[in-house]
Amino acid sequence: MLTAEELEVFERDGIVKIPSAFSTDEAARMRDVLWHELSERHGMDRDDRSTWTPLRPTGLKTTKSSRTANAVLGPSVRSALDGLLGEWLEPRHQGQVLVTMPEGVPWAVPHRQWHTDVGFETPTEAVKIWALLGDLEPGGGGTPQVAGSHKVIARFLTTTEEREFKAVRDQVLRSDPWFRNLTSEERSVDPMAPAELDGLPVRVVELTGQAGDVYLTHPWILHSIAPNAADSPRMMRSRFIFAAASS
């Protein structure tokens, strides 16, 4: 189970990290499966950087269904899900495979593509899992997220009958100077600087850590896509886990 402090963090930020949710050996086996498919499908050699194209390989169906990834749902993650969701639905696989190869560009907080992965028509009883298959340093392509944005969205929904996905997202992103700065190409304020929006704390965080770490996020957390300015590929898995009551 999450500790009282971790539950408080999840309530405030909509994001909580579970370190060493699976072992480094299990992470290495997942990377081996992924590299094998990258080689078969895209001709990538893990020891030859010149072959690391495309930068964001997709269509990784073999890796997606690999049983090695079942270790993501280890005891600590299962216990956390029990505490957050109660009874939940066992997934058929461990979700989307996310790979970003080193891009040789400076890292910056993105100003575009901020979004959630679910709509707002009805409350969604779910948690999104982000599992690190390899070590992920700052600037290494870890998914940037707006901690606290789930509460901003929830408050916004009490002020409007609008529920259409794009309309709600766009209105929230225009609702405060902090968001308008975040989504502007010409920023006047450091987008990494934390702020309070009428009492609700928000800040941009990167999902970084060690192989085997897992993040759990609220489904309404705004997130985007960042470049990989590091030397190593960014390798993650992500998926939603839904409460049984929401099925």
C-alpha positions in Angstrom: 0.0 0.0 0.0 1.1 3.6 -0.5 2.1 5.3 2.7 0.1 8.2 4.1 2.7 10.6 2.7 2.6 9.0 -0.7 -1.2 9.2 -0.8 -0.9 12.9 0.1 1.5 13.4 -2.8 -0.8 11.6 -5.2 -3.8 13.6 -4.0 -1.9 16.9 -4.4 0.2 16.2 -7.5 -1.7 13.4 -9.3 1.7 11.7 -9.6 3.5 9.3 -7.3 6.7 7.4 -7.9 7.3 3.8 -6.8 11.1 3.2 -6.8 12.3 -0.3 -7.7 8.9 -1.6 -8.5 10.6 -4.4 -10.5 14.2 -5.5 -10.5 17.0 -4.4 -12.7 17.3 -7.9 -14.1 13.6 -7.9 -15.0 14.2 -4.5 -16.7 17.2 -5.8 -18.6 15.1 -8.7 -19.9 12.4 -6.3 -21.1 15.1 -4.2 -22.9 16.4 -7.4 -24.5 13.0 -8.2 -25.9 12.6 -4.6 -27.1 16.0 -4.5 -28.8 15.3 -7.8 -30.5 12.1 -6.3 -32.1 13.8 -3.0 -32.9 16.4 -5.1 -34.8 13.9 -7.2 -36.6 11.4 -4.5 -37.4 13.6 -1.4 -37.9 17.1 -2.8 -38.4 18.5 -1.2 -35.3 21.7 -2.5 -33.7 22.0 -1.6 -30.0 25.8 -1.3 -30.4 25.6 0.9 -33.6 24.1 4.3 -33.1 24.1 5.0 -36.8 21.2 2.5 -37.1 19.1 4.2 -34.4 16.4 5.4 -36.8 13.6 6.3 -36.8 13.9 8.4 -33.7 10.5 7.3 -32.4 10.0 3.8 -33.6 6.4 2.5 -33.4 4.5 -0.7 -34.3 6.3 -2.7 -31.6 3.6 -5.4 -31.4 5.9 -8.3 -30.3 7.3 -6.3 -27.3 3.8 -5.1 -26.4 2.6 -8.7 -25.9 5.8 -10.0 -24.3 5.2 -11.7 -20.9 8.5 -10.4 -19.6 6.7 -7.1 -19.0 4.3 -8.7 -16.5 6.9 -7.9 -13.9 5.7 -4.2 -14.1 2.7 -5.3 -12.1 4.7 -6.5 -9.2 3.6 -6.6 -5.6 4.3 -2.9 -4.8 2.4 -1.7 -7.8 -0.5 -4.1 -7.2 -0.7 -2.9 -3.6 -0.7 0.7 -4.6 -3.4 0.1 -7.2 -5.5 -1.7 -4.5 -5.3 1.3 -2.3 -6.1 3.8 -5.1 -8.7 1.9 -7.1 -10.0 -0.9 -4.8 -10.9 -3.8 -7.2 -9.3 -3.3 -10.6 -9.3 -5.0 -14.0 -6.3 -7.2 -14.8 -4.9 -5.9 -18.1 -4.2 -8.3 -21.0 -0.7 -6.8 -21.5 1.4 -4.0 -20.0 0.5 -1.4 -22.6 2.1 0.9 -25.0 5.9 0.7 -25.7 7.5 4.1 -25.7 10.9 4.6 -27.3 12.7 7.9 -28.1 16.2 7.6 -29.5 18.9 10.3 -28.8 18.1 13.3 -31.0 21.1 15.5 -30.7 19.1 18.6 -29.8 19.0 20.7 -26.7 16.3 19.8 -24.1 13.5 22.2 -23.5 10.0 22.0 -21.9 7.7 21.5 -24.9 5.1 24.2 -25.7 2.9 22.0 -27.8 0.9 18.8 -27.5 -0.1 19.2 -23.9 -3.0 16.8 -23.4 -4.7 14.1 -21.3 -5.3 10.6 -22.6 -9.0 10.4 -21.5 -12.0 12.6 -22.0 -14.1 14.4 -19.4 -17.7 13.2 -20.1 -17.8 11.1 -16.9 -15.4 10.7 -14.0 -12.8 8.1 -14.8 -11.7 5.7 -12.1 -8.3 4.8 -13.4 -4.6 5.2 -12.9 -2.0 5.4 -15.6 1.2 3.4 -15.2 4.6 4.6 -16.5 7.3 2.0 -16.2 11.0 2.8 -16.8 12.7 0.0 -18.6 16.1 1.8 -18.5 17.8 4.5 -16.4 16.3 7.9 -17.4 18.2 11.1 -16.6 16.8 14.6 -16.8 16.6 15.7 -20.5 16.5 12.1 -21.6 13.0 12.1 -23.1 11.1 11.3 -20.0 7.5 12.3 -20.4 6.9 15.9 -19.0 3.8 16.2 -16.8 2.0 19.0 -15.1 1.7 18.0 -11.5 -1.5 19.3 -10.0 -3.2 19.7 -13.4 -5.8 17.1 -12.5 -7.2 19.4 -9.8 -7.2 22.4 -12.1 -9.3 20.4 -14.6 -11.6 19.1 -11.9 -12.3 22.7 -10.7 -12.8 23.9 -14.2 -15.4 21.3 -14.8 -17.5 22.6 -11.9 -17.7 26.0 -13.7 -18.9 24.8 -17.1 -21.2 22.2 -18.8 -18.6 21.7 -21.5 -17.2 18.2 -21.6 -15.9 17.8 -25.2 -12.3 16.6 -24.9 -10.5 19.2 -27.0 -12.7 22.1 -25.9 -12.0 21.4 -22.2 -8.3 20.9 -22.8 -8.0 24.1 -24.8 -10.0 26.2 -22.3 -8.0 25.0 -19.4 -4.7 25.8 -21.2 -6.0 29.3 -21.8 -7.4 29.7 -18.3 -4.4 31.2 -16.5 -1.2 33.1 -17.4 0.9 30.2 -16.2 -0.7 27.8 -18.7 -0.6 30.4 -21.4 3.2 30.8 -20.8 3.7 27.0 -20.8 2.0 26.7 -24.2 3.7 29.7 -25.8 6.8 29.4 -28.0 7.9 32.8 -26.8 7.9 32.4 -23.0 8.3 35.2 -20.5 8.7 33.0 -17.4 10.7 29.8 -16.9 8.1 27.0 -17.5 9.7 24.9 -14.8 9.0 27.4 -12.2 6.2 26.2 -9.9 3.1 28.3 -9.3 -0.2 28.4 -7.6 -3.4 28.8 -9.6 -5.9 30.2 -7.2 -4.5 28.0 -4.4 -3.8 24.9 -6.5 0.0 24.2 -6.9 1.2 23.2 -10.3 4.6 22.5 -11.7 6.2 20.7 -14.7 8.0 17.5 -13.8 9.9 14.9 -15.9 9.5 11.2 -15.4 13.1 10.3 -14.6 14.6 7.6 -12.5 16.2 4.2 -12.5 15.3 1.0 -14.4 12.5 -0.6 -12.6 10.9 2.6 -11.2 7.2 3.1 -11.9 5.1 6.2 -11.8 1.4 6.2 -11.2 -0.6 9.2 -12.5 -4.1 10.5 -12.3 -5.9 10.2 -15.7 -6.4 13.9 -16.0 -2.7 14.9 -15.6 -1.7 17.0 -18.6 1.5 15.7 -20.3 3.4 16.2 -23.5 6.3 14.8 -25.6 9.9 16.0 -25.0 13.1 15.5 -27.0 15.8 13.0 -25.9 18.9 15.2 -25.4 20.8 12.4 -23.6 23.0 9.7 -25.0 20.8 6.7 -24.3 17.4 5.6 -25.7 14.4 6.4 -23.6 12.5 3.1 -23.1 9.2 3.0 -21.1 5.9 1.3 -21.1 2.6 3.0 -20.2 -1.0 1.9 -19.8 -4.2 2.6 -18.0 -5.5 0.4 -15.2 -9.2 0.8 -14.7 -11.3 0.2 -11.6 -13.6 -2.7 -11.9 -16.5 -0.4 -11.1 -15.8 1.7 -14.2 -16.1 -1.2 -16.6 
